[in-house]
Structure formats: structure tokens, C-alpha cells
Amino acid sequence: MAITESRNPATEHIDAVSTLEMVRLINAEDQRVALTIESQLPAIAQAIDRIAERMRRGGRLIYIGAGTSGRLGVLDASECPPTFSAAAGQVVGVIAGGEHALTHSIEGAEDDPEAGPHDIAALGVAEQDSVVGIAASGRTPYALGGMKEASRRGALVIALVCSQPSPMAELAAIAIAPVVGPEVIAGSTRLKAGTAQKMALNMLSTGVMIRLGKTFGNLMVDVQPINAKLRARARRIVEQACNLSADEAAALLGRCSGEVKTALVAGLLGLAADDARVRLAAADGVIRKALAEPSLAQPDPHTFVGGGSG
């Protein structure tokens, strides 16, 4: 029996205590999660580096899971395009039972060992891709089957599980295994296990995107300004990074067609927008590399920080 199915002695009488004591018990268990994740940092870091290396070659990051685990993978994947301008299909979440399973329980979907391989095959998974199987128990047939098919196709296979040992961890090239112990409610893995999975997924996708040059320092420079909130964020990023006023930042963004990374390189190096784009392209889209690389074309020192056409 997986540890996630065991009874937690600290909460055996949770139905008999006050509501305040109830939430204290839940909070006390939740506090254990971050410490458990800390023990997995080396594995998470290794996964980030290996995923990023494959994505530089055109690979994808693919999450596969069932139930809560599958929903968390889909959630993380869906946040990457608006946050980091990840291309459509670059980060993918696959859940047992398909899209309907995001809001409904699909009985038996997680127990189908053939559905996982079918979904992985349908995506055309190949050697440059990275597939992360997610399951609290580490033995869900759907996720395990998908991982086996991904491994057969030469992809990097990673397990994110909350039980050890487990078949998924044994199959994976890298196993991320935050064993959070018995849940507050026995078997309810949407609780501590789900929280641990969400924390690990946050680190994985964020770390990969940082390695791919999607940030400059801690600024979200590959943001897509598709709504008022994100347009304001884009302007603030240019203000902060280039030490400009709000009006100057807005004008610089306008000259750069709203492209934050282009605006930053143009503003910091005194380049026209087109020249900044060329420099960024030569630096693989990494701002810090574009600013530091001496072999790239040098800017005109007489060009105003917000100047240039484009």
C-alpha cells in the first residue's frame, strides 16, 4: 500500500475537534511539504538542466498524469505561454480521460494502461522531448504506460511521485520523489501530495524558462502584453530595467512593437529596434548574453537610450 493511503495518526480525530484546531492540524501538515521538497532539489535541478538542453534543440516538455496529478500538469503547462511566451505546444499537459477530465471524474481512466501509450504516441514524442509522469502513488497505470512509451521513443523520462519505492520512479531517468507522508484525510492526495507536486512543477517550468532566457534577472521579460494588466507589467519591466520614466518606457515599447526583450536591449545599449532584434537573435534570445557578448555588433554611443526607429 502506498504511504499516501495510510492513516495519519495526527488527524485520526480531526472530525471531533474545533474548526480552528482542524485547520491548525491541516496547516501543520502542510508545513512539512516545503521541507520535503528541499530534499529533492538536486533531482529537480538536474531535471531542469536536461529538459532545457532538449528544448534548445526544439524539444517539448510534456506532463502526463491522471486526476489531481494530471490537472496540475495541465495547469502548469497552460501558464507557460502567457507567462513566458512559450510557443503553442512547447509545454503540454496530458490527462487521463482527456479535456473532460479537467472538471469531471472519469471513472477508470487512470487504470487504463493502454491509454497513456496511445496519448504519448498521438503527440509524436521523440528523442528531443522530455516527459514527466506525475502520480502521488508512483504506480498509476495510465502515467506509467505513457512513461514506458516515451522511454521506448528515446525521450527523457522523469517521474514526479510522492511514494518510494515506486514503479514510475524505477523507470525514470530522474526521479523527483517528495514523500510527504500520510494525508490529513487518508488517500486524499489533492492535499499534501498535490501541494508538493505543484511546488515541484513550479520549479521545473520556471527553472527551464530561466535557462532558456525567458527572464532577465527576476523580470518576466518574455511576457505577452495581451491585456491591460500585462501591458502595464511590460511597461514597468522596461522602466525598472532601463531606469526610465513611465512615459519613456511606453515610448520605447512602442518603437519596439511591444516586444519587451527588444526594448530592453535597445534601451540598455542605445540601439534601434531592428539592431536590437539582430543582437538578440545572435544571442539565442538571452538578454544577458546579448548585453555581454563582445563579438556582437557594438551600439552607437551617441544613440539616446530610448531612441532609434523600428
Secondary structure by P-SEA (a helix, b strand, c coil): ccccccccccccccccccaaaaaaaaaaaaaaaaaaaaaaaaaaaaaaaaaaaaaaabbbbbbbbcaaaaaaaaaaaaacccccccccccbbbbbcccccccccccccccccaaaaaaaaaaacccccbbbbbbccccccaaaaaaaaaaaaaccbbbbbcccccccccccccccccccccccccccccccaaaaaaaaaaaaaaaaaaaaacccccccccccccccaaaaaaaaaaaaaaacccaaaaaaaaaaacccaaaaaaaaaacccaaaaaaaaaaacccaaaaaccccccccccccccccccc
